Amino acid sequence: MDQKTNWQAYVNGKPYSGDFHNIPLEAHTLVTLAYNSPGITPDTTYAWQGL
């Protein structure tokens, strides 16, 4: 969690500790961004429906 801004990022359901602006965006990567939301449960699956 970025203590200065209260943002928490997760990539494929796992906490991302770096600057979330630098998360590499690739096909079918699940990114969850949470703002000031303690106890958030990140997304771990998504029904891509052929995407």
N, C-alpha and C positions, 0 to 999 in steps of 0.2 A: 504494500500500500504506500502511496506517495503521501507522506505525512504533511506536506505543505498544502496539498490540494484535496485530500480525502478521496482520491480516485484509487480504485483497485482494478487491476486487469487480470483476466484469466485467458489462457490460450489452450484450447482443447480440454477445458475443465481443470487445468493446473494453474496455480498462481504464477503470474509473470512479474518478475522483480525489477526489470529494467524500465526505461522510459517507454510508456505505452505508445508514444508517437512513433516508435521504431519497431513495432511489431510487424514482421513481414506478412503481408497479405498474400495468401496463396489460395488456390481453389480448395474449397471444402474445409478450410481452417475455421474453427469456431472461436470467435473472440467475444468475451463477455466483459463489458465495462460497467462498473458499479460506482456510483457516487454517494459517498457518505451513507453506506448501507451495510452496517455491521451484520455479520451472520448470513450474508448472501450465499446462495447456492448457485454456482456457475452452471451454464448450459454444458452438457456433456454429449448430447445427441441432437440431431436435427434431421427431419425427413426431407431430404434434398429433392425428392420427386423428379428425378431425371436431370437435375442440374449438373 
